[in-house]
């Protein structure tokens, strides 16, 4: 059974103090088994913002952990305040604190998010690419002008073909731009899915094994994702 803690962090950004609340899930055997553990930072979507931390557990890895799924990693799931968007400064401070407080393998830090969190994944990773071993942005937007900073970070992106909230083109643009500058980027498109392309992604039995196989500073092996993808960019 996963152990969980609800914590808070105060960060000063632009002269203002921001309080961010977050859940940390610790895997079974955390205190007695491995000396260090992979870390997954999960960024939720716009609908889960606010002051009720339980909203963070509606989707994604926090939902799986809450249901009793034994994920072999430390899972950090912050909550974005109501009316705000994901902040690189706040998330960077959160990662610093978590990596100092828990037994984290710094070469196996992963980042994923859905919708607004998918956009936050592209943003944070492009700003601090040295932190991450792999990314999994889901139905998010990004800036193709900065994506080449991720050329050494494996990326597996996901999107629904019928998404009427964030168009499929948003992921296609990012993946194509990253591949054009030599990056290791793949895109899975669910032909019948709308905006919810995250349920199928996090339930995919290939997802967590792929993620956990990636390591920072290990040459960033270009292992093929062709077998996992329903569609790849030409």
ROKEMI-590934 format. One line per 3 residues: for each residue x, y, z of N, C-alpha, C, O. Coordinates in Angstrom, 3 decimals. Example, Ala and Ser with C-alpha at 12.3 -4.5 7.8 and 13.67 -1.06 7.14 Angstrom:
13.190 -5.690 7.800 12.300 -4.500 7.800 13.200 -3.300 7.800 14.236 -3.319 8.465; 12.850 -2.250 7.080 13.670 -1.060 7.140 12.900 0.030 7.870 13.409 1.138 8.039
//
This chain:
0.852 -1.195 0.000 0.000 0.000 0.000 0.882 1.238 0.000 1.873 1.300 0.727; 0.521 2.229 -0.820 1.274 3.451 -0.888 1.039 4.273 0.379 -0.071 4.311 0.909; 2.095 4.926 0.854 1.972 5.886 1.929 1.871 7.274 1.301 2.485 7.525 0.264
1.112 8.170 1.906 0.982 9.498 1.330 1.050 10.548 2.421 0.695 10.306 3.574; 1.520 11.731 2.019 1.599 12.871 2.916 1.096 14.091 2.174 1.373 14.248 0.985; 0.364 14.952 2.850 -0.047 16.236 2.301 0.857 17.308 2.913 0.895 17.467 4.133
1.573 18.031 2.077 2.556 18.999 2.542 2.335 20.339 1.848 1.525 20.445 0.927; 3.059 21.356 2.294 2.953 22.682 1.685 4.331 23.316 1.613 5.218 23.014 2.412; 4.491 24.198 0.640 5.757 24.895 0.426 5.454 26.363 0.139 4.540 26.673 -0.625
6.221 27.267 0.753 6.093 28.692 0.479 7.285 29.134 -0.371 8.438 28.906 -0.004; 6.999 29.766 -1.505 8.033 30.204 -2.429 7.801 31.669 -2.753 6.666 32.092 -2.975; 8.881 32.445 -2.778 8.779 33.849 -3.166 9.074 33.983 -4.648 10.158 33.631 -5.113
8.096 34.496 -5.387 8.217 34.669 -6.830 7.819 36.101 -7.165 6.696 36.520 -6.884; 8.738 36.849 -7.765 8.437 38.226 -8.137 8.052 39.093 -6.956 7.208 39.980 -7.079; 8.662 38.842 -5.822 8.376 39.626 -4.631 7.140 39.189 -3.871 6.831 39.752 -2.821
6.425 38.192 -4.383 5.220 37.696 -3.722 5.449 36.279 -3.208 6.129 35.475 -3.845; 4.875 35.989 -2.054 4.993 34.653 -1.481 3.832 33.786 -1.967 2.663 34.141 -1.817; 4.178 32.665 -2.542 3.187 31.731 -3.075 3.228 30.462 -2.233 4.298 29.918 -1.962
2.048 29.998 -1.822 1.955 28.744 -1.074 1.433 27.664 -2.008 0.361 27.811 -2.595; 2.184 26.583 -2.147 1.754 25.473 -2.983 1.646 24.217 -2.129 2.573 23.853 -1.405; 0.496 23.566 -2.229 0.268 22.323 -1.495 0.501 21.145 -2.438 0.290 21.252 -3.646
0.936 20.028 -1.874 1.230 18.880 -2.725 1.140 17.587 -1.928 1.289 17.559 -0.707; 0.890 16.527 -2.673 0.937 15.176 -2.127 2.260 14.523 -2.487 2.789 14.722 -3.581; 2.782 13.750 -1.565 3.922 12.869 -1.846 3.494 11.450 -1.530 3.034 11.166 -0.424
3.643 10.560 -2.498 3.366 9.137 -2.313 4.690 8.385 -2.266 5.557 8.568 -3.120; 4.827 7.537 -1.252 6.033 6.736 -1.094 5.692 5.272 -1.356 4.688 4.772 -0.847; 6.510 4.584 -2.139 6.192 3.195 -2.497 6.417 2.244 -1.329 7.135 2.543 -0.375
5.784 1.106 -1.444 5.990 0.053 -0.448 7.468 -0.308 -0.387 8.109 -0.509 -1.418; 7.998 -0.387 0.815 9.407 -0.711 0.981 10.331 0.483 0.900 11.552 0.328 0.901; 9.756 1.682 0.828 10.591 2.878 0.662 11.649 2.991 1.760 12.804 3.303 1.471
11.273 2.744 3.002 12.186 2.990 4.118 13.175 1.855 4.366 14.155 2.025 5.091; 12.916 0.710 3.765 13.774 -0.433 4.093 14.434 -1.084 2.885 15.287 -1.957 3.045; 14.055 -0.675 1.689 14.572 -1.362 0.492 15.668 -0.532 -0.187 16.750 -0.355 0.372
15.390 -0.033 -1.372 16.405 0.631 -2.188 16.952 1.883 -1.508 16.215 2.576 -0.807; 18.251 2.183 -1.709 18.828 3.392 -1.125 18.284 4.666 -1.759 18.271 5.719 -1.121; 17.836 4.582 -3.011 17.237 5.733 -3.673 16.167 5.246 -4.642 16.178 4.096 -5.081
15.241 6.152 -4.966 14.074 5.780 -5.765 13.875 6.767 -6.910 14.230 7.940 -6.790; 13.307 6.293 -8.022 12.903 7.219 -9.076 11.836 8.174 -8.545 11.100 7.848 -7.614; 11.766 9.349 -9.149 10.782 10.358 -8.766 9.968 10.747 -9.992 10.523 11.022 -11.056
8.639 10.767 -9.834 7.744 11.234 -10.885 7.016 12.469 -10.389 6.327 12.422 -9.370; 7.167 13.587 -11.113 6.420 14.809 -10.831 5.232 14.858 -11.782 5.399 14.850 -13.001; 4.027 14.911 -11.211 2.796 14.931 -11.996 2.121 16.288 -11.882 1.929 16.807 -10.783
1.759 16.866 -13.043 1.088 18.162 -13.096 -0.333 17.977 -13.603 -0.542 17.508 -14.722; -1.306 18.342 -12.785 -2.709 18.151 -13.133 -3.188 19.199 -14.135 -2.428 20.080 -14.537; -4.455 19.094 -14.532 -5.059 20.024 -15.470 -5.751 21.190 -14.780 -5.769 21.275 -13.552
-6.324 22.094 -15.586 -6.919 23.318 -15.060 -8.083 23.050 -14.115 -8.304 23.818 -13.178; -8.824 21.983 -14.344 -9.998 21.699 -13.533 -9.694 21.283 -12.117 -10.598 21.257 -11.282; -8.448 20.956 -11.814 -8.083 20.498 -10.477 -7.380 21.581 -9.662 -6.868 21.302 -8.578
-7.350 22.807 -10.168 -6.765 23.910 -9.399 -7.645 24.253 -8.188 -8.828 23.915 -8.159; -7.062 24.918 -7.204 -7.869 25.370 -6.075 -7.261 25.053 -4.735 -6.041 24.966 -4.601; -8.123 24.878 -3.725 -7.669 24.648 -2.363 -8.014 23.292 -1.801 -7.733 23.013 -0.636
-8.622 22.438 -2.615 -8.976 21.085 -2.188 -7.972 20.112 -2.791 -8.042 19.784 -3.975; -7.042 19.657 -1.965 -5.956 18.830 -2.478 -6.439 17.480 -2.991 -5.746 16.835 -3.779; -7.608 17.047 -2.558 -8.143 15.777 -3.054 -8.427 15.817 -4.557 -8.482 14.771 -5.203
-8.608 17.007 -5.112 -8.851 17.119 -6.554 -7.674 16.583 -7.365 -7.854 16.098 -8.482; -6.481 16.671 -6.804 -5.279 16.210 -7.507 -5.336 14.708 -7.768 -4.670 14.207 -8.675; -6.128 13.991 -6.977 -6.181 12.531 -7.092 -7.275 12.031 -8.037 -7.547 10.832 -8.099
-7.901 12.953 -8.772 -8.980 12.548 -9.675 -8.453 11.817 -10.901 -9.087 10.880 -11.387; -7.294 12.239 -11.406 -6.746 11.681 -12.637 -5.287 11.273 -12.447 -4.633 11.654 -11.476; -4.807 10.494 -13.395 -3.380 10.250 -13.511 -2.781 9.360 -12.442 -3.495 8.626 -11.759
-1.448 9.430 -12.300 -0.769 8.602 -11.306 -1.276 8.758 -9.883 -1.319 7.762 -9.161; -1.670 9.966 -9.427 -2.231 10.037 -8.067 -3.491 9.201 -7.907 -3.723 8.621 -6.846; -4.304 9.137 -8.949 -5.500 8.294 -8.908 -5.111 6.828 -8.781 -5.697 6.092 -7.988
-4.123 6.405 -9.561 -3.671 5.014 -9.491 -3.138 4.686 -8.099 -3.428 3.624 -7.548; -2.362 5.602 -7.541 -1.802 5.370 -6.208 -2.902 5.301 -5.161 -2.860 4.457 -4.265; -3.884 6.187 -5.271 -4.992 6.205 -4.322 -5.805 4.920 -4.395 -6.366 4.478 -3.392
-5.870 4.321 -5.578 -6.590 3.068 -5.767 -5.804 1.852 -5.288 -6.305 0.728 -5.320; -4.562 2.085 -4.842 -3.762 0.994 -4.312 -2.750 0.418 -5.266 -2.115 -0.591 -4.959; -2.584 1.038 -6.427 -1.578 0.565 -7.377 -0.188 0.755 -6.781 0.129 1.835 -6.283
0.630 -0.266 -6.826 1.967 -0.193 -6.248 2.944 0.335 -7.289 3.549 -0.443 -8.027; 3.098 1.635 -7.350 4.028 2.254 -8.278 5.412 2.281 -7.629 5.555 2.770 -6.508; 6.434 1.762 -8.317 7.764 1.662 -7.711 8.560 2.962 -7.826 9.669 2.977 -8.360
7.985 4.040 -7.323 8.639 5.346 -7.409 8.043 6.289 -6.371 6.976 6.031 -5.813; 8.744 7.369 -6.131 8.211 8.463 -5.327 7.390 9.336 -6.269 7.873 9.741 -7.327; 6.159 9.623 -5.887 5.255 10.405 -6.718 4.945 11.720 -6.026 4.487 11.737 -4.883
5.194 12.815 -6.715 4.920 14.146 -6.188 3.845 14.787 -7.059 3.993 14.875 -8.278; 2.757 15.236 -6.421 1.616 15.789 -7.151 1.198 17.110 -6.511 0.410 17.118 -5.565; 1.723 18.232 -7.020 1.354 19.528 -6.461 -0.006 19.994 -6.977 -0.519 19.475 -7.968
-0.579 20.980 -6.288 -1.832 21.592 -6.739 -1.585 23.054 -7.081 -1.066 23.822 -6.271; -1.964 23.416 -8.288 -1.833 24.798 -8.731 -2.953 25.639 -8.094 -4.106 25.205 -8.095; -2.651 26.816 -7.556 -3.696 27.646 -6.955 -4.744 28.073 -7.988 -4.457 28.171 -9.181
-5.930 28.316 -7.515 -7.026 28.752 -8.380 -6.649 30.049 -9.098 -6.129 30.981 -8.484; -6.919 30.097 -10.402 -6.638 31.300 -11.174 -5.205 31.434 -11.633 -4.862 32.412 -12.296; -4.349 30.465 -11.293 -2.942 30.502 -11.686 -2.648 29.404 -12.703 -3.470 28.527 -12.970
-1.429 29.492 -13.264 -0.923 28.453 -14.148 0.387 27.939 -13.560 0.935 28.535 -12.633; 0.881 26.841 -14.097 2.104 26.251 -13.555 3.273 27.219 -13.698 3.481 27.801 -14.762; 4.026 27.385 -12.629 5.156 28.304 -12.559 6.461 27.528 -12.511 6.633 26.638 -11.678
7.376 27.868 -13.405 8.685 27.211 -13.415 9.417 27.450 -12.097 10.035 26.534 -11.553; 9.348 28.678 -11.584 10.052 28.997 -10.335 9.512 28.182 -9.167 10.279 27.649 -8.366; 8.191 28.087 -9.074 7.578 27.345 -7.968 7.881 25.855 -8.093 8.249 25.216 -7.106
7.735 25.302 -9.273 7.978 23.873 -9.458 9.453 23.525 -9.263 9.776 22.457 -8.741; 10.342 24.419 -9.678 11.765 24.176 -9.453 12.089 24.140 -7.964 12.860 23.293 -7.512; 11.501 25.061 -7.204 11.709 25.077 -5.749 11.127 23.827 -5.107 11.716 23.265 -4.184
9.974 23.394 -5.595 9.364 22.173 -5.071 10.265 20.964 -5.322 10.465 20.143 -4.427; 10.803 20.852 -6.523 11.695 19.733 -6.831 12.934 19.767 -5.942 13.376 18.727 -5.454; 13.490 20.944 -5.732 14.659 21.054 -4.851 14.333 20.517 -3.459 15.111 19.757 -2.882
13.181 20.916 -2.925 12.815 20.495 -1.580 12.586 18.991 -1.513 13.055 18.325 -0.590; 11.868 18.465 -2.485 11.554 17.038 -2.480 12.826 16.205 -2.617 12.985 15.196 -1.931; 13.728 16.624 -3.496 14.961 15.861 -3.697 15.869 15.915 -2.477 16.646 14.991 -2.237
15.774 16.999 -1.702 16.545 17.093 -0.463 15.924 16.259 0.652 16.638 15.700 1.485; 14.596 16.174 0.667 13.883 15.537 1.777 13.776 14.025 1.621 13.778 13.303 2.619; 13.684 13.533 0.384 13.447 12.106 0.132 14.641 11.466 -0.575 15.496 12.152 -1.136
14.673 10.151 -0.534 15.772 9.401 -1.141 15.497 9.255 -2.637 14.946 8.249 -3.084; 15.885 10.260 -3.388 15.581 10.340 -4.813 16.830 10.045 -5.636 17.910 10.568 -5.361; 16.668 9.206 -6.639 17.721 8.962 -7.620 17.678 10.111 -8.625 16.777 10.171 -9.461
18.637 11.012 -8.549 18.615 12.220 -9.365 18.784 11.945 -10.851 18.519 12.817 -11.677; 19.217 10.752 -11.194 19.317 10.373 -12.607 18.040 9.747 -13.134 17.977 9.353 -14.299; 17.005 9.649 -12.277 15.730 9.064 -12.699 14.575 9.930 -12.204 13.685 9.462 -11.494
14.612 11.178 -12.587 13.536 12.122 -12.272 12.709 12.313 -13.535 13.245 12.703 -14.572; 11.410 12.043 -13.458 10.524 12.055 -14.617 9.437 13.101 -14.433 9.098 13.477 -13.310; 8.895 13.566 -15.554 7.892 14.629 -15.542 6.757 14.274 -16.487 6.984 13.909 -17.640
5.534 14.385 -15.986 4.364 14.154 -16.824 3.233 15.063 -16.365 3.217 15.525 -15.224; 2.287 15.313 -17.264 1.140 16.136 -16.922 0.112 16.090 -18.020 0.406 15.685 -19.144; -1.103 16.506 -17.693 -2.200 16.431 -18.655 -2.856 17.802 -18.831 -3.033 18.551 -17.870
-3.209 18.110 -20.069 -3.874 19.363 -20.429 -3.032 20.554 -19.956 -1.919 20.727 -20.452; -3.512 21.378 -19.022 -2.682 22.462 -18.505 -1.370 21.911 -17.954 -0.327 22.558 -18.049; -1.433 20.713 -17.376 -0.225 20.068 -16.874 0.674 19.559 -17.987 1.891 19.485 -17.820
0.074 19.201 -19.139 0.893 18.842 -20.300 1.664 20.053 -20.800 2.834 19.950 -21.166; 0.994 21.208 -20.811 1.678 22.447 -21.176 2.757 22.783 -20.151 3.850 23.222 -20.511; 2.445 22.576 -18.871 3.436 22.802 -17.829 4.636 21.879 -17.958 5.761 22.261 -17.634
4.391 20.663 -18.433 5.494 19.715 -18.648 6.457 20.237 -19.700 7.669 20.242 -19.488; 5.922 20.676 -20.836 6.781 21.253 -21.878 7.525 22.477 -21.346 8.718 22.638 -21.601; 6.826 23.336 -20.610 7.415 24.578 -20.122 8.529 24.331 -19.121 9.628 24.867 -19.268
8.257 23.525 -18.103 9.254 23.277 -17.061 10.470 22.561 -17.628 11.607 22.928 -17.331; 10.231 21.542 -18.440 11.356 20.779 -18.980 12.212 21.622 -19.920 13.437 21.501 -19.922; 11.574 22.476 -20.718 12.342 23.340 -21.622 13.160 24.363 -20.841 14.219 24.795 -21.296
12.671 24.748 -19.670 13.375 25.718 -18.838 14.513 25.079 -18.055 15.544 25.712 -17.827; 14.330 23.822 -17.640 15.329 23.138 -16.818 15.537 21.709 -17.317 15.251 20.756 -16.592; 16.026 21.551 -18.536 16.139 20.211 -19.125 17.114 19.297 -18.403 17.012 18.074 -18.502
18.071 19.889 -17.669 19.067 19.092 -16.978 18.479 18.253 -15.855 19.118 17.306 -15.397; 17.269 18.582 -15.400 16.685 17.881 -14.255 16.118 16.514 -14.615 16.038 15.643 -13.749; 15.723 16.301 -15.864 14.811 15.211 -16.174 15.435 14.106 -17.031 16.247 14.349 -17.924
15.009 12.877 -16.711 15.441 11.714 -17.484 14.478 11.405 -18.619 14.873 10.788 -19.608; 13.206 11.826 -18.498 12.214 11.588 -19.547 10.980 12.428 -19.262 10.722 12.821 -18.124; 10.213 12.698 -20.332 8.980 13.484 -20.236 7.844 12.735 -20.894 8.044 11.982 -21.847
6.617 12.956 -20.361 5.408 12.413 -20.986 4.317 13.477 -20.931 3.446 13.427 -20.062; 4.356 14.449 -21.861 3.311 15.468 -21.902 2.060 14.949 -22.600 2.147 14.343 -23.668; 0.899 15.185 -22.001 -0.367 14.689 -22.536 -1.269 15.872 -22.879 -1.558 16.711 -22.025
-1.701 15.930 -24.108 -2.602 16.958 -24.657 -2.269 18.353 -24.154 -3.139 19.070 -23.659; -0.986 18.736 -24.286 -0.547 20.061 -23.853 0.033 20.879 -24.993 0.326 20.362 -26.071; 0.190 22.154 -24.730 0.825 23.081 -25.672 2.241 23.392 -25.212 2.551 23.302 -24.025
3.094 23.757 -26.159 4.446 24.161 -25.828 4.951 25.181 -26.819 4.246 25.562 -27.753; 6.180 25.623 -26.609 6.813 26.618 -27.475 7.883 25.917 -28.313 8.927 25.536 -27.785; 7.635 25.744 -29.609 8.618 25.040 -30.439 9.948 25.781 -30.556 10.951 25.189 -30.954
9.966 27.079 -30.211 11.209 27.844 -30.295 12.205 27.449 -29.212 13.400 27.711 -29.346; 11.726 26.822 -28.140 12.621 26.435 -27.044 12.782 24.922 -26.921 13.545 24.451 -26.078; 12.079 24.160 -27.747 12.032 22.716 -27.538 13.359 22.022 -27.828 13.583 20.914 -27.341
14.242 22.643 -28.605 15.521 21.998 -28.901 16.403 21.850 -27.664 17.382 21.105 -27.681; 16.055 22.558 -26.595 16.773 22.350 -25.334 16.561 20.939 -24.804 17.308 20.476 -23.942; 15.537 20.253 -25.323 15.202 18.902 -24.860 15.749 17.814 -25.770 15.315 16.665 -25.693
16.694 18.163 -26.629 17.158 17.168 -27.613 17.763 15.932 -26.960 17.798 14.868 -27.578; 18.239 16.052 -25.724 18.847 14.911 -25.032 17.921 14.255 -24.014 18.352 13.400 -23.241; 16.648 14.653 -24.012 15.683 14.095 -23.066 14.625 13.312 -23.847 13.923 13.907 -24.665
14.485 12.010 -23.627 13.448 11.241 -24.320 12.055 11.761 -23.993 11.737 12.039 -22.836; 11.232 11.888 -25.027 9.874 12.403 -24.866 8.892 11.447 -25.529 9.087 11.037 -26.673; 7.838 11.098 -24.801 6.721 10.340 -25.354 5.474 11.171 -25.081 5.023 11.275 -23.941
4.922 11.760 -26.137 3.753 12.617 -26.017 2.499 11.862 -26.444 2.569 10.874 -27.175; 1.338 12.353 -25.968 0.057 11.683 -26.219 -1.015 12.729 -26.495 -1.004 13.824 -25.932; -1.956 12.356 -27.393 -3.032 13.298 -27.720 -4.201 12.551 -28.341 -4.013 11.522 -28.991
-5.398 13.062 -28.144 -6.583 12.530 -28.795 -6.824 13.235 -30.119 -6.729 14.460 -30.198; -7.133 12.473 -31.156 -7.339 13.061 -32.478 -8.547 13.979 -32.515 -8.600 14.896 -33.335; -9.523 13.748 -31.636 -10.760 14.529 -31.634 -10.796 15.546 -30.486 -11.870 15.988 -30.076
-9.644 15.903 -29.984 -9.563 16.864 -28.880 -10.044 18.236 -29.349 -9.460 18.819 -30.262; -11.110 18.755 -28.726 -11.628 20.069 -29.085 -11.291 21.125 -28.038 -11.832 22.230 -28.072; -10.404 20.790 -27.113 -9.938 21.740 -26.101 -8.517 22.198 -26.443 -8.252 23.395 -26.560
-7.625 21.248 -26.599 -6.264 21.504 -27.076 -6.105 20.709 -28.366 -6.093 19.479 -28.312; -5.984 21.348 -29.511 -5.956 20.606 -30.772 -4.732 19.698 -30.887 -3.662 19.994 -30.354; -4.917 18.605 -31.585 -3.834 17.651 -31.823 -2.592 18.338 -32.377 -1.467 17.937 -32.077
-2.793 19.357 -33.173 -1.678 20.067 -33.788 -0.675 20.572 -32.762 0.514 20.685 -33.062; -1.145 20.880 -31.544 -0.251 21.397 -30.513 0.858 20.396 -30.191 2.022 20.777 -30.064; 0.500 19.123 -30.061 1.515 18.099 -29.794 2.328 17.794 -31.044 3.536 17.568 -30.960
1.676 17.786 -32.200 2.390 17.500 -33.447 3.495 18.516 -33.698 4.598 18.151 -34.105; 3.202 19.786 -33.456 4.193 20.838 -33.665 5.405 20.625 -32.767 6.543 20.739 -33.222; 5.167 20.317 -31.495 6.273 20.152 -30.555 7.122 18.935 -30.878 8.351 19.003 -30.857
6.465 17.826 -31.175 7.212 16.596 -31.467 8.006 16.747 -32.755 9.160 16.323 -32.827; 7.398 17.347 -33.771 8.103 17.531 -35.036 9.307 18.452 -34.866 10.381 18.177 -35.401; 9.130 19.548 -34.119 10.232 20.482 -33.902 11.378 19.825 -33.145 12.547 20.071 -33.442
11.042 18.991 -32.168 12.079 18.316 -31.392 12.811 17.277 -32.234 14.030 17.140 -32.139; 12.073 16.558 -33.045 12.726 15.577 -33.910 13.598 16.260 -34.960 14.643 15.731 -35.340; 13.176 17.426 -35.426 13.950 18.155 -36.435 15.306 18.601 -35.912 16.239 18.779 -36.695
15.434 18.785 -34.589 16.734 19.174 -34.049 17.451 17.988 -33.398 18.341 18.167 -32.566; 17.055 16.790 -33.786 17.767 15.593 -33.350 17.278 14.981 -32.069 17.943 14.103 -31.520; 16.128 15.414 -31.566 15.619 14.875 -30.320 14.961 13.520 -30.478 14.607 13.101 -31.580
14.806 12.846 -29.353 14.177 11.525 -29.289 12.735 11.724 -28.841 12.434 11.671 -27.649; 11.844 11.954 -29.807 10.460 12.297 -29.481 9.503 11.445 -30.289 9.683 11.259 -31.492; 8.479 10.928 -29.616 7.445 10.132 -30.256 6.086 10.651 -29.828 5.941 11.235 -28.754
5.100 10.433 -30.672 3.740 10.870 -30.383 2.770 9.730 -30.620 2.738 9.143 -31.701; 1.981 9.420 -29.607 0.881 8.472 -29.744 -0.419 9.263 -29.868 -0.721 10.114 -29.031; -1.174 8.975 -30.909 -2.460 9.626 -31.144 -3.562 8.592 -31.000 -3.523 7.538 -31.635
-4.543 8.896 -30.165 -5.703 8.023 -30.004 -6.778 8.493 -30.981 -7.354 9.562 -30.781; -7.060 7.727 -32.027 -7.923 8.221 -33.113 -9.346 8.549 -32.695 -9.982 9.397 -33.320; -9.862 7.905 -31.660 -11.250 8.136 -31.249 -11.380 8.950 -29.974 -12.494 9.171 -29.499
-10.270 9.399 -29.410 -10.309 10.117 -28.131 -10.486 11.610 -28.327 -10.001 12.187 -29.301; -11.194 12.230 -27.380 -11.297 13.671 -27.325 -10.201 14.219 -26.432 -9.030 13.865 -26.570; -10.604 15.103 -25.500 -9.584 15.714 -24.643 -8.983 14.718 -23.663 -7.812 14.836 -23.301
-9.762 13.750 -23.234 -9.245 12.759 -22.286 -8.395 11.723 -23.016 -8.872 10.668 -23.432; -7.128 12.065 -23.153 -6.162 11.100 -23.679 -5.267 10.580 -22.557 -4.331 9.820 -22.804; -5.560 10.992 -21.325 -4.709 10.589 -20.198 -5.122 9.257 -19.585 -4.266 8.515 -19.103
-6.412 8.938 -19.592 -6.834 7.678 -18.979 -6.170 6.501 -19.666 -5.603 5.631 -19.006; -6.237 6.469 -20.988 -5.616 5.380 -21.747 -4.103 5.382 -21.571 -3.482 4.320 -21.522; -3.512 6.554 -21.477 -2.057 6.638 -21.350 -1.566 6.040 -20.039 -0.667 5.199 -20.039
-2.141 6.461 -18.938 -1.645 5.985 -17.647 -2.062 4.547 -17.354 -1.498 3.907 -16.466; -3.047 4.036 -18.096 -3.425 2.621 -17.964 -2.643 1.731 -18.922 -2.721 0.506 -18.830; -1.902 2.322 -19.826 -1.124 1.563 -20.808 -0.029 0.766 -20.078 0.805 1.365 -19.398
-0.014 -0.558 -20.202 0.988 -1.356 -19.484 2.423 -1.083 -19.920 3.367 -1.484 -19.240; 2.590 -0.402 -21.053 3.935 -0.071 -21.527 4.447 1.249 -20.945 5.645 1.527 -21.001; 3.552 2.055 -20.392 3.932 3.424 -20.033 4.974 3.471 -18.919 6.053 4.031 -19.113
4.673 2.900 -17.770 5.606 2.996 -16.649 6.912 2.239 -16.896 7.966 2.745 -16.511; 6.902 1.056 -17.517 8.183 0.419 -17.835 9.073 1.282 -18.722 10.283 1.363 -18.508; 8.459 1.933 -19.732 9.259 2.821 -20.584 9.854 3.964 -19.767 11.045 4.260 -19.861
9.009 4.595 -18.970 9.458 5.730 -18.173 10.611 5.332 -17.261 11.638 6.008 -17.219; 10.439 4.234 -16.533 11.429 3.825 -15.544 12.722 3.309 -16.162 13.739 3.193 -15.477; 12.686 3.000 -17.451 13.896 2.538 -18.139 14.818 3.693 -18.530 15.976 3.465 -18.880
14.320 4.926 -18.473 15.115 6.071 -18.903 15.965 6.588 -17.753 15.542 6.620 -16.597; 17.191 6.996 -18.116 18.115 7.549 -17.124 18.786 8.797 -17.665 19.129 8.876 -18.844; 18.964 9.748 -16.804 19.706 10.949 -17.174 21.184 10.629 -17.282 21.694 9.791 -16.538
21.864 11.274 -18.184 23.304 11.114 -18.359 23.697 9.694 -18.734 24.814 9.267 -18.438; 22.815 8.962 -19.372 23.139 7.590 -19.765 23.170 7.459 -21.279 22.938 6.373 -21.810; 23.450 8.542 -21.978 23.499 8.501 -23.432 22.146 8.686 -24.069 22.038 8.810 -25.289
21.089 8.707 -23.233 19.732 8.889 -23.732 19.451 7.974 -24.911 19.221 8.428 -26.032; 19.474 6.691 -24.639 19.264 5.682 -25.666 18.005 5.956 -26.470 16.964 6.296 -25.909; 18.100 5.808 -27.768 16.978 6.038 -28.664 16.197 4.744 -28.877 15.968 4.331 -30.014
15.795 4.117 -27.796 14.995 2.901 -27.916 13.697 3.225 -28.631 13.041 4.224 -28.335; 13.338 2.373 -29.572 12.173 2.653 -30.411 10.879 2.543 -29.628 10.698 1.644 -28.808; 9.974 3.494 -29.905 8.644 3.447 -29.332 7.621 3.064 -30.380 6.417 3.155 -30.139
8.090 2.638 -31.538 7.167 2.372 -32.633 6.112 1.351 -32.248 4.957 1.465 -32.660; 6.495 0.357 -31.465 5.549 -0.699 -31.097 4.473 -0.186 -30.161 3.404 -0.786 -30.057; 4.747 0.936 -29.467 3.801 1.462 -28.504 2.877 2.504 -29.115 1.854 2.835 -28.517
3.208 3.027 -30.283 2.500 4.176 -30.816 1.413 3.777 -31.773 1.620 2.913 -32.624; 0.249 4.396 -31.647 -0.819 4.170 -32.604 -0.596 5.015 -33.843 -1.155 4.724 -34.900; 0.223 6.067 -33.725 0.550 6.900 -34.875 1.864 7.576 -34.596 2.112 8.015 -33.473
2.722 7.669 -35.611 3.969 8.403 -35.478 4.000 9.479 -36.543 3.437 9.325 -37.626; 4.671 10.576 -36.214 4.813 11.634 -37.206 5.731 11.180 -38.317 6.723 10.496 -38.070; 5.412 11.551 -39.518 6.272 11.196 -40.648 7.526 12.057 -40.644 8.379 11.910 -41.520
//
